Amino acid sequence: MSAASSDESADSDVEAAEILRNPPSPSVLGLWAHAARVDKKSPSLSLVIGVMFSRRGERFASRSLHYQQGRWTDHEFAHALMREYRHMKIEKVGVLQYFVNHKRIAFVHILKFQAFAHPDYRAGKWMIVAKQPIEPDDSERARAWFMYNITAKATKESRFFNARTGKPQGSTRLTQYWTGRVDQMIEEGAVISLEIEEAFDRFKIYVMLGIAVFVSLAVGLIYGFLMGNDFATGFSIASWLMTAFGFYATVASILISLPELR
């Protein structure tokens, strides 16, 4: 029997094994600490959802979204996901990359993990049993719609957020479209992760270039007025600044045009 066929046989054995809804023992933690459990205050399930994304083959992951099935709105979901994404870029990728690498959330896939009874794994063998897009139609149009709305809903949620109570206000008027997709994946003992796909934030890059033009022009004019109408030198300085900013724009455009570097 070949190694490939033995791996397939092992996977089929795991899939045929019993799905674990609870940890084999109280001392076993790992992913079980984040699995869906019945909330003591309500009949819904609560869990800690993970967030992950990859850059140049390196995977970054975090698990800090305390989620409750059926209770979150899309605005709360967008706000929490954007906040976690920003924190991950600063804490795990690095502050320099956060300011230099202008990327944003382009799309999200929902991953569902379940543990199967296995003699070689004390806590059970965790496997991905389901994966679905955050939008029912995983098309270019749906992705563009999501990319726009994730930012819009996150901004609106921040306006609804009540700093005094620490809770969103007016959430009953908001939708549960994306969270409904997440809720479909949740069952007792399951672990949920959100896999983020990134794209370059072209709008931010264009804004930065516009600011660069304005700053360069302002520097040239200010220098000219301060140095007795020496605008020739002032605009030479402005030209040098634009060259530097242009180099940055060239590098950014190359990165955008090369999908393998994303």
C-alpha positions as CSV (number, residue, x, y, z in Angstrom):
1,M,0.0,0.0,0.0
2,S,1.4,3.4,-1.0
3,A,1.8,6.3,1.4
4,A,-1.0,8.3,-0.4
5,S,-3.5,5.5,-0.1
6,S,-2.6,5.0,3.5
7,D,-3.2,8.7,4.2
8,E,-6.6,8.5,2.4
9,S,-7.5,5.4,4.5
10,A,-6.6,7.2,7.7
11,D,-8.7,10.2,6.7
12,S,-11.7,8.0,5.9
13,D,-11.3,6.2,9.2
14,V,-11.3,9.6,11.0
15,E,-14.4,10.7,9.1
16,A,-16.2,7.5,10.0
17,A,-15.2,7.9,13.7
18,E,-17.4,9.4,16.3
19,I,-17.6,13.2,16.4
20,L,-16.7,14.5,19.9
21,R,-19.1,17.2,21.3
22,N,-17.1,17.6,24.6
23,P,-13.4,17.2,25.6
24,P,-12.5,13.7,26.6
25,S,-11.4,15.0,30.0
26,P,-11.5,18.4,31.9
27,S,-7.7,18.6,31.7
28,V,-7.7,18.6,27.9
29,L,-7.7,22.1,26.5
30,G,-6.2,23.2,23.2
31,L,-9.0,24.0,20.7
32,W,-11.6,22.7,23.1
33,A,-11.2,26.0,25.0
34,H,-12.7,27.8,22.0
35,A,-15.3,25.3,21.0
36,A,-19.1,26.1,21.0
37,R,-20.8,25.6,24.3
38,V,-24.3,26.2,25.5
39,D,-24.4,29.6,27.2
40,K,-25.4,29.5,30.8
41,K,-27.6,32.6,30.5
42,S,-29.4,31.7,27.3
43,P,-30.1,28.6,25.1
44,S,-27.8,29.8,22.4
45,L,-24.2,28.6,21.8
46,S,-21.2,30.7,22.7
47,L,-17.6,30.3,21.4
48,V,-14.4,32.1,20.6
49,I,-14.0,32.6,16.9
50,G,-10.6,32.6,15.3
51,V,-9.3,35.0,12.6
52,M,-6.5,34.2,10.2
53,F,-4.8,35.5,7.1
54,S,-1.6,34.7,5.1
55,R,1.1,36.8,3.7
56,R,4.0,35.5,1.5
57,G,3.4,32.0,2.8
58,E,3.3,32.9,6.5
59,R,0.0,32.4,8.4
60,F,-1.1,34.8,11.1
61,A,-3.8,33.7,13.5
62,S,-5.7,35.1,16.5
63,R,-8.6,33.9,18.5
64,S,-10.3,36.6,20.5
65,L,-13.8,37.2,19.0
66,H,-16.2,36.1,21.7
67,Y,-19.3,35.3,19.6
68,Q,-22.8,34.3,20.6
69,Q,-25.0,32.4,18.1
70,G,-28.0,34.4,16.9
71,R,-27.1,37.5,18.9
72,W,-24.7,39.4,16.7
73,T,-25.7,41.8,13.9
74,D,-23.7,42.3,10.7
75,H,-22.6,45.7,12.0
76,E,-21.2,44.2,15.2
77,F,-19.6,41.4,13.2
78,A,-17.9,43.9,10.8
79,H,-16.8,46.2,13.6
80,A,-15.2,43.3,15.6
81,L,-13.6,41.7,12.5
82,M,-12.1,45.0,11.3
83,R,-10.8,45.8,14.8
84,E,-9.2,42.4,15.2
85,Y,-7.7,42.6,11.7
86,R,-6.1,46.0,12.6
87,H,-4.7,44.6,15.8
88,M,-3.3,41.5,14.1
89,K,-1.5,43.6,11.5
90,I,0.1,45.8,14.2
91,E,0.9,43.1,16.7
92,K,1.7,40.1,14.5
93,V,2.8,41.5,11.1
94,G,4.5,44.6,12.5
95,V,4.0,48.4,12.8
96,L,6.1,49.2,9.7
97,Q,4.2,46.8,7.5
98,Y,0.9,48.3,8.8
99,F,1.8,51.7,7.5
100,V,3.7,50.7,4.4
101,N,1.6,47.7,3.1
102,H,-1.8,49.2,2.3
103,K,-4.0,46.1,2.4
104,R,-7.6,45.6,3.4
105,I,-10.1,42.8,3.9
106,A,-11.3,41.6,0.5
107,F,-13.3,38.5,1.4
108,V,-13.9,36.0,4.2
109,H,-14.4,32.2,4.3
110,I,-15.9,30.5,7.3
111,L,-14.1,27.3,8.4
112,K,-15.7,24.7,10.7
113,F,-13.5,22.3,12.7
114,Q,-14.7,19.2,14.6
115,A,-12.8,16.7,16.7
116,F,-13.1,13.0,15.9
117,A,-12.3,10.2,18.3
118,H,-8.9,8.8,17.5
119,P,-6.6,6.5,19.5
120,D,-3.5,8.5,18.6
121,Y,-5.0,11.9,19.7
122,R,-5.8,12.3,23.3
123,A,-8.0,15.4,22.7
124,G,-9.4,14.0,19.4
125,K,-8.2,14.7,15.9
126,W,-9.4,18.1,14.7
127,M,-10.3,18.4,11.1
128,I,-11.9,20.9,8.8
129,V,-15.3,19.5,8.0
130,A,-16.9,22.5,6.2
131,K,-15.8,25.7,4.5
132,Q,-18.2,28.3,3.0
133,P,-17.9,31.9,1.8
134,I,-19.4,34.7,3.8
135,E,-21.5,35.5,0.7
136,P,-23.7,32.8,-0.9
137,D,-22.4,33.7,-4.3
138,D,-18.6,33.7,-4.4
139,S,-18.3,35.8,-7.5
140,E,-16.4,39.0,-8.4
141,R,-19.5,41.1,-7.9
142,A,-20.2,39.5,-4.5
143,R,-16.6,40.1,-3.4
144,A,-16.7,43.7,-4.5
145,W,-20.0,44.2,-2.6
146,F,-18.6,42.6,0.5
147,M,-15.3,44.6,0.3
148,Y,-17.3,47.9,0.3
149,N,-19.9,46.9,2.9
150,I,-17.5,45.4,5.5
151,T,-16.0,48.9,5.8
152,A,-19.3,50.7,5.7
153,K,-20.9,48.5,8.3
154,A,-17.9,48.7,10.6
155,T,-18.0,52.5,10.4
156,K,-21.7,52.6,11.1
157,E,-21.3,50.3,14.0
158,S,-18.7,52.5,15.6
159,R,-21.2,55.4,15.4
160,F,-23.8,53.2,17.1
161,F,-21.4,52.1,19.8
162,N,-22.3,53.5,23.2
163,A,-19.2,54.3,25.2
164,R,-21.1,54.6,28.5
165,T,-22.7,51.2,28.4
166,G,-20.0,49.4,26.4
167,K,-22.7,48.0,24.1
168,P,-23.9,48.8,20.6
169,Q,-27.1,50.9,20.5
170,G,-29.8,50.5,17.9
171,S,-28.7,47.0,17.0
172,T,-32.2,45.8,16.7
173,R,-32.6,47.7,13.5
174,L,-29.6,46.1,11.9
175,T,-29.3,43.0,9.7
176,Q,-28.0,39.5,10.4
177,Y,-27.0,38.5,6.9
178,W,-23.4,37.6,7.4
179,T,-23.8,36.4,10.9
180,G,-26.6,34.1,9.7
181,R,-24.0,32.4,7.5
182,V,-21.7,32.0,10.6
183,D,-24.6,30.7,12.7
184,Q,-25.4,28.0,10.2
185,M,-21.9,26.5,10.8
186,I,-22.1,26.5,14.6
187,E,-23.0,23.4,16.6
188,E,-22.0,22.1,20.0
189,G,-18.3,21.1,20.1
190,A,-17.4,22.8,16.8
191,V,-14.6,25.4,16.4
192,I,-15.1,28.3,13.9
193,S,-12.4,30.3,12.2
194,L,-12.7,33.2,9.7
195,E,-10.1,33.0,6.9
196,I,-9.4,36.5,5.5
197,E,-8.4,37.2,1.9
198,E,-6.6,40.5,1.5
199,A,-6.3,42.9,-1.4
200,F,-4.4,46.2,-1.9
201,D,-6.4,49.2,-0.8
202,R,-6.2,51.2,-4.0
203,F,-8.2,54.1,-2.5
204,K,-5.8,54.6,0.3
205,I,-2.8,54.5,-2.1
206,Y,-4.5,57.2,-4.3
207,V,-5.2,59.3,-1.3
208,M,-1.6,59.0,-0.2
209,L,-0.4,60.1,-3.6
210,G,-2.7,63.0,-3.6
211,I,-1.4,64.1,-0.2
212,A,2.1,63.7,-1.6
213,V,1.4,66.1,-4.5
214,F,-0.2,68.6,-2.1
215,V,2.7,68.4,0.4
216,S,5.3,68.8,-2.3
217,L,3.6,71.8,-3.8
218,A,3.2,73.4,-0.3
219,V,6.9,72.8,0.5
220,G,8.0,74.4,-2.7
221,L,5.7,77.5,-2.2
222,I,6.7,77.9,1.5
223,Y,10.4,77.7,0.6
224,G,10.0,80.2,-2.2
225,F,8.2,82.8,0.0
226,L,10.6,82.3,2.9
227,M,13.7,82.7,0.8
228,G,12.8,85.9,-1.0
229,N,10.7,84.5,-3.9
230,D,13.3,81.8,-4.7
231,F,10.7,79.6,-6.2
232,A,13.1,77.9,-8.6
233,T,14.9,76.2,-5.6
234,G,11.5,75.6,-3.9
235,F,10.1,73.8,-6.9
236,S,13.3,71.8,-7.3
237,I,12.8,70.6,-3.7
238,A,9.2,69.8,-4.6
239,S,10.3,67.9,-7.7
240,W,12.7,65.9,-5.5
241,L,9.9,65.0,-3.1
242,M,7.7,64.0,-6.0
243,T,10.4,61.8,-7.3
244,A,10.6,60.0,-4.0
245,F,6.9,59.6,-3.8
246,G,6.8,58.5,-7.4
247,F,9.3,55.7,-6.5
248,Y,6.9,54.6,-3.8
249,A,4.0,54.6,-6.2
250,T,6.0,52.5,-8.7
251,V,6.7,49.9,-6.1
252,A,3.1,49.9,-5.0
253,S,1.8,49.5,-8.6
254,I,4.2,46.6,-9.2
255,L,3.0,44.8,-6.1
256,I,-0.6,45.3,-7.1
257,S,0.0,43.9,-10.6
258,L,1.8,40.8,-9.3
259,P,-0.8,38.5,-7.6
260,E,1.9,36.0,-6.5
261,L,3.3,38.7,-4.1
262,R,-0.1,39.2,-2.4
